[in-house]
Amino acid sequence: MELFRIKRDIPFMRNALIFNVISALTFVAAVYFLVTKSLHLSVEFTGGTSMEVSYSQAANTDKIRDSIKALGLNEVVVQTFGKAQDVVIRLPLPKVSDGAAKPSEKELNAMITTQNERVMSALRTDHPDVKLQRTALVGAQVGDELAHDGLMALLFVIVGVMAYLAIRFEWKYAVSAIIANLHDVVIILGFFAYFEWEFDLAVLAAILAVLGYSVNESVVIFDRIRENFMKMRKATVTEVIDNAITSTISRTVITHGSTQMMVLSMLFFGGPTLHGFAIALTIGILFGIYSSVFVAAAIAMWLGVKREDLIKPVKEKDETDGAVV
């Protein structure tokens, strides 16, 4: 299905070098922000306390979040689970003043208990019937395990994508696609580091989704390049790539436009819980389109992709084939 058709090929590869330089500078800037500012990790990674409370009616998570933030606890996660009346609240560990000695386990537990009591007191101000079901401590060990598992998931996705593209196309396409995908991931992380947005498990899930989404666009373009190599026998590699990108623009507008509308609805109407997830997807979708055209296709061109890489030569028939002995 086509929303529109462009009759004349757009010379994307003519300015490929300029766009690659822009991509490299953006990538370096993202890495710089990651190194200098680092990610603002959520309680799920750094450790903290988890409180489960229940209400007699559907809980207003926004109001609960505002009540807790009024206590000076800004790094808080408030979510419903199971029923609309049940809420889980994740709080950071109590902060120790600068220069103070690290508290002992007994002192830390006392600080956590005081913090939990303050939170429950604030919640009961609005709803006296709120009940504390249970509390749990999310230690640093659990946070390290989550970070390790997240990095391993990212690594497995990258290796799987490279293996898939190398088998379906050729190693040059696999290398160019994975560079483009890592370009998207690092830029998303750079945005979160620069603006100090909270990085939680939902954002990690969004990054994994962006990896799959971005590689899908690259595969569509690579598939069209392979078709063009068979149809456009006299065309140059640059002309083949330009035609492949131009002919898929309509499909890109339809698929990415539809997805972006859904993601924007989560961004504007999903509330704070979905904000990080939606904004990571928004950045990933926009840069995914850019990287598939100006990074993946351009790098494949720089690596010297040619018709022979995708079209297997026809084996000449042996004169003895079919001979009767």
Residue pairs with C-beta under 8 A, 6 or more apart in sequence:
1 251
1 254
2 250
2 251
3 250
3 253
3 254
4 250
4 253
5 250
6 246
6 247
6 249
6 250
8 246
9 239
9 242
9 243
9 246
10 242
10 245
10 246
10 249
11 238
11 242
12 241
12 242
12 245
12 246
12 293
12 294
12 297
13 238
13 241
13 242
13 297
13 298
13 301
14 238
16 294
16 297
16 298
16 301
16 302
17 298
19 294
19 295
19 298
20 294
20 295
20 298
20 299
20 302
23 183
23 290
23 291
23 294
23 295
26 187
26 190
27 183
27 186
27 187
29 190
30 186
30 187
30 189
30 190
30 191
30 193
31 186
31 190
32 190
33 190
33 193
33 194
34 186
34 189
34 190
34 193
37 193
37 194
37 196
38 193
39 189
39 192
39 193
39 199
40 192
40 193
40 196
40 197
40 198
40 199
41 143
41 147
41 198
41 199
41 200
42 75
42 77
42 90
42 198
42 199
42 200
42 201
43 75
43 76
43 77
43 90
43 91
43 92
43 138
44 77
44 90
44 138
44 143
44 146
44 200
44 201
45 143
45 146
45 147
45 199
45 200
46 92
46 93
46 140
46 143
47 93
47 137
47 138
47 139
47 140
47 142
47 143
48 75
48 90
48 91
48 92
48 93
48 137
48 138
49 90
49 91
49 93
49 112
49 115
49 116
49 135
49 136
49 137
49 138
50 88
50 89
50 90
50 91
50 135
50 136
50 137
50 138
51 88
51 89
51 90
51 91
51 116
51 119
51 120
51 132
51 134
51 135
52 81
52 86
52 87
52 88
52 89
52 132
52 133
52 134
52 135
53 86
53 87
53 89
53 120
53 123
53 130
53 131
53 132
53 133
54 85
54 86
54 87
54 130
54 131
54 133
55 85
55 86
55 87
55 127
55 129
55 130
56 85
56 127
56 129
57 85
58 84
58 85
59 80
59 84
59 85
59 86
59 87
61 78
61 79
61 80
61 87
61 271
61 273
62 271
62 272
63 126
64 78
64 87
64 89
64 123
65 76
65 78
65 272
67 122
67 123
67 125
67 126
68 76
68 78
68 89
68 91
68 119
68 122
68 123
69 76
70 122
71 118
71 119
71 122
73 91
73 92
73 115
73 119
75 91
75 92
75 198
76 89
76 90
76 91
76 92
77 88
77 89
77 90
77 200
77 273
78 87
78 88
78 89
78 90
78 272
78 273
79 87
79 88
79 273
80 86
80 87
80 88
81 87
81 88
86 133
89 119
90 138
91 115
91 116
91 119
93 108
93 112
94 108
94 111
94 112
94 114
94 115
96 102
96 103
103 111
112 137
116 132
116 135
120 130
120 132
123 130
124 130
146 201
150 201
150 204
153 204
153 208
154 185
154 204
154 207
154 208
154 211
157 208
157 211
157 212
158 178
158 181
158 182
158 211
161 174
161 177
161 178
161 181
161 211
161 215
162 174
162 175
162 177
162 178
163 174
164 174
165 173
165 174
165 177
165 178
165 215
165 218
165 219
165 222
166 173
166 174
168 219
169 222
169 226
169 309
169 310
170 305
170 309
170 310
172 300
172 303
172 304
172 305
172 309
173 218
173 222
173 300
173 305
175 299
175 303
176 218
176 295
176 296
176 297
176 298
176 299
176 300
176 303
177 215
177 218
177 219
177 222
177 296
179 295
179 296
179 299
180 214
180 218
180 291
180 292
180 295
180 296
180 299
181 211
181 214
181 215
181 218
181 291
183 287
183 291
183 295
184 210
184 211
184 214
184 284
184 287
184 288
184 291
185 207
185 210
185 211
187 283
187 287
188 206
188 207
188 210
188 280
188 283
188 284
188 287
189 199
189 207
191 197
191 283
192 199
192 203
192 276
192 280
197 203
197 276
197 279
198 276
199 276
200 276
202 273
202 274
202 276
202 277
203 276
203 277
203 280
205 277
206 276
206 277
206 278
206 280
206 281
206 284
207 280
207 284
209 281
209 284
210 280
210 281
210 284
210 285
210 288
213 259
213 284
213 285
213 288
214 284
214 287
214 288
214 291
214 292
217 252
217 256
217 288
217 289
217 292
218 292
218 296
218 297
220 248
220 251
220 252
221 244
221 245
221 248
221 292
221 293
221 296
221 297
222 296
222 300
224 243
224 244
224 245
224 247
224 248
225 240
225 241
225 244
225 297
225 300
225 305
225 310
226 310
226 311
227 244
228 235
228 240
228 243
228 244
229 240
229 307
229 310
229 311
230 311
232 239
232 240
232 243
235 243
237 301
237 305
237 306
237 307
238 301
241 297
241 300
241 301
244 297
245 293
245 297
252 289
256 285
256 288
256 289
259 285
260 282
260 285
260 286
263 278
263 281
263 282
263 285
264 278
264 282
266 274
266 277
266 278
266 281
267 274
267 275
267 278
267 279
267 282
270 277
270 278
